[in-house]
Amino acid sequence: MTSSEITSQLFSMQDSSYRDFQVKLLPTLVPESVIGVRTPALRDFAKSLLAEAKTSGRKELDSFLSALPHKYFDENQLHAFVLSGKKNFDTCIALLEKFLPFIDNWATCDQLSPKVFKKKRQKLLPFIEKWLSSEKTYVIRFAIGMLMQHFLDDDFSPLYLEKVASIRSQEYYVNMMIAWYFATALAKQYESALPYITQNRLEKWTHNKTIQKAIESFRISQEQKDYLRTLKRA
């Protein structure tokens, strides 16, 4: 399926009411860039494209992945789901490095999650460290999201908390992800994460948003929540 055929297929899957709903959630995008394809349908389409490419050996999908920047949000979403299904780490990373600078919204950023990373965490780490130093909002957000997803459990290190805490940004979507990361860290690595709150290591807005999100979490005890409430900054 060629790039133009892929786009035509996306329009054939359009749900106008869902499009109107999505536009409200994506303030960084112009409404005309949103087709309105539901996420399950996009995921299924991505799987079918990957299966077709594997069985046919044709390179049409590669052409779509190279056609950057995409015109439509739904094309970006489809691109993200295709990359998430790639099974070879090196291939996935190469494609990801080309795609990341063109991500222009939180949804594509957050739904981009290659499954192959779960088995290749240590190979992934140097890329995360590079992305953290990017000047692009959604590259930084993606890097923090990967640390949150893959390095707050068995492969956790307090050094990762320090890396995220050292980020200073005026971008809402970066600071929100920092808050999300530290709220999750409080749920999974409470003793290591707590000093970043008690010592006011985060910017005020991010600090208070972290506490808010942590208090909303079912993974944090009531005693911990009560204590975190006392740490809010006026």
C-alpha positions, 0 to 999 in steps of 0.5 A: 500500500503506497503512502497516498493509499494509506492516507486514503484508507485513513479517510475511509475510516474517519469518524467525524464525531470522534474527530471533533472530540479529539480536536478539543484534546489536541490544542497544539494542532490545527483542527484540519490536521485531524482526520478522526480515526479511532485508536483501536482502528489505527492499531489494527491498521498498523498491524495489517501494514506490518504483516503485509510488508513482512509477507510481500517484501515490498517497500511501500511501508518504508516510503510512508515512514520516510514521508516526513513530516506527515500532514495529518495527526492520524498519519503520525499516530499510525506511524507511531503504532507501526514503530511500536510493532517493529521487532528489531531493535536497531531498525526500530531505533533508526526509524524512531530517530528520524520520526521523533523530531517531527512529533508535534503533540502529546498523544502521539508522543505518549502512545509511541511505545515500541514493544522491543524496548522491554527486552533491550533496556540497556541498549535503549538507555544511551538513546534516552540520555541523548533525547533528554538533552534535546531542545524539542519538547516532545523528544524530551517528553518521550525520553522521560516517558521511556524512563518512567516506563522502563526504569522505575522497576528492576532496572531502576537507578537513583541517577535517573531521578537526578537526570529528570529533576535537572531538566528546566523547561518553560514547556507545559508538556515537558513539565507535565511529564516530569510531574507524571514521572515523579508521581510514578516514582513516588508510587514505585520508588518512594524512599528514593523519590521523596527527597526531591519533594521534601528538598524542593528540587523541582520547580514550584508548578511541577512540584505541586503537580507531582503531589496532586498526581501522586495523591490521585494514585491508588498505588500510594498509601493514605499515610503517604498521601497525607504527608505529601499534602503537607509538602505543597508549596504556596 
